[in-house]
C-alpha cells in the first residue's frame, strides 16, 4: 500500500483551496493506459494538475526519477516509486513540442543554486534583505524560509494554517511580510523574533492577497488577483483599505511596482491594462496596452519608463507613464513564449519565457535592442517556471524553480 508523507497528506487536503472552481469541476485530463497510471493519477494530482505532465518536455527514466525526487520523498515506497517512474518514462519521453528559440550572445552568466529542505512546497519569490539574507515562500508547504547564502544554512517558518503564501517582501526594518493567498490575510514576520502577526481582510470577498510592495513612506499596496481588488495596508495602524476593480472585464491584478514619485503600478493579468494607484487616496488611473496584452509583472528603468513582460503577445513592452505610449519587442521564442517573472538590473531587462521548456532566462538591452537567453537548469533536468524575480544589492538576480524547490542567484561572469 502506498503511503504518503505527512506533507503530501496535508497537500491533498488543502490544494483544492488554491485551484479555481472551474479547474476543480473540469474532468481530469486522460493519461495513457498502462501499468502505473492509477498511481500517477493519485500521487501527482495532489500537488498539480495532470496537464503539467502532458505539457512537459518529457524525460528519460533517469531524469523522471530525479524530477519526482525533487517533489516528494518516495524512498519509503520504492516499488511504487519505480512504477511511477517507469510509467512516466514510457509514456512521456523527451519531446520538443515547446522547444524555445535561444538567442545567442557573448555574455556568460553563472547560476548558484540552493535546494530548500521541505519537498513539495513550491518554492518561489526569493528576495534579499539588507543583512544579505535571502527569504522565500513555499506556497504549498505553508512556510516562509530564510537562507544564509554565505553558509547555506536554511530555516523554515511554519505559517498559520491555511495561509498558503503567494509572495514575500521585506519592509524598511527588515521584517518579512507574506500574502496569505488561501485564507485572505497579510502576515508580518518579525525578523528578530520570528513572531507572526496576522492582518485579516475586512471584506469576506477579499479572498486571495497576491503580491505586495511598500511605498517609500512604508505603506503597503497589494493585489488580490481573483478577488478583482487592490488593497492598502498601513503598518502603523493595521488598517486595511480595499478598492474593487469590477468584473467586466476581469482584470486580475497581479504584480506591483512603485515609481520614484511613490505611485504604485499594478499589472493586469487578464486584461490589456496597467493601473496606477495613489497610495494616499487610492485613486486609480488605467493605462491601456495593445489589444491582447496580458501582463503579470513589470519594472522601471532609471528614465522612468515602465517595462513589462507581455504574456498575451509574447513580447517585451515599454510604457511611457507620462504619455501612455507603448512599444513592443518580440521575445526570442515568439508569441507563445509567455514572459512571466520580470526585473530591471542596471537598466537591463531580465525575464523568463515560461511557455517554453526549458524555461528560458532572457536578457534584453534597451539601448541595443538585442536579446540573449539561457535555459534555466533544475539540477540535471529543466522543469518549472520562474514566477517572480528580484535584484540583489550588488546587481545579481534572484530567481527560482518552484517544481524542483530551488532558489537561484544569477550573476554575470566577470
GIFENGI-V866338 format. One record per backbone hydrogen bond with DSSP energy under -1.0 kcal/mol. CO is the residue of the C=O (numbers start at 0). NH is the residue of the N-H. Records with the same first field share a line. If there is no record, write none. Layout:
CO: NH ; NH
This chain:
4: 8
5: 9
6: 10
7: 11
8: 12
9: 13
10: 14
13: 16
14: 17
19: 23
20: 24
21: 25
33: 36
35: 39
36: 40
37: 41
38: 42
39: 43
42: 45
43: 46 ; 47
48: 51
49: 52 ; 53
50: 54
52: 55
56: 94
59: 63
60: 64
61: 65
62: 66
63: 67
64: 68
66: 69
67: 71
73: 76
76: 80
77: 81
78: 82
79: 83
80: 84
81: 85
82: 86
83: 87
84: 88
85: 89
86: 90
87: 91
91: 58
95: 98
97: 356
102: 372
107: 412
109: 410
111: 408
113: 406
120: 139 ; 140
121: 138
123: 136
126: 134
128: 131
132: 128
133: 146
134: 126
135: 144
136: 123
137: 142
141: 158
142: 137
143: 156
144: 135
145: 154
146: 133
147: 151
152: 147
154: 145
156: 143
159: 162
162: 181
166: 178
168: 176
170: 173
174: 170
175: 188
176: 168
177: 186
178: 165 ; 180
179: 184
183: 200
184: 179
185: 198
186: 177
187: 196
188: 175
189: 193
194: 189
196: 187
198: 185
202: 205
204: 206
206: 183
210: 222
212: 220
214: 217
218: 214
219: 232
220: 212
221: 230
222: 209
223: 228
224: 227
227: 244
228: 223
229: 242
230: 221
231: 240
232: 219
233: 236 ; 237
238: 233
240: 231
242: 229
250: 269
251: 268
254: 266
256: 264
258: 261
262: 258
263: 276
264: 256
265: 274
266: 253
267: 294
270: 272
271: 288
272: 267
273: 286
274: 265
275: 284
276: 263
277: 281
282: 277
284: 275
286: 273
289: 292
293: 310 ; 311
295: 254
296: 308
298: 306
300: 303
304: 300
305: 318
306: 298
307: 316
308: 310
309: 313 ; 314
313: 330
314: 309
315: 328
316: 307
317: 326
318: 305
319: 323
324: 319
326: 317
328: 315
330: 333
333: 336
336: 354
337: 353
340: 351
342: 349
344: 347
347: 344
348: 363
349: 342
350: 361
351: 339 ; 353
352: 355
358: 375
359: 352
360: 373
361: 350
362: 371
363: 348
364: 368
369: 364
371: 362
373: 360
377: 380
380: 377
385: 340
389: 397
391: 394
395: 391
396: 409
397: 389
398: 407
400: 403 ; 405
404: 115
405: 400
406: 113
407: 398
408: 111
409: 396
410: 109
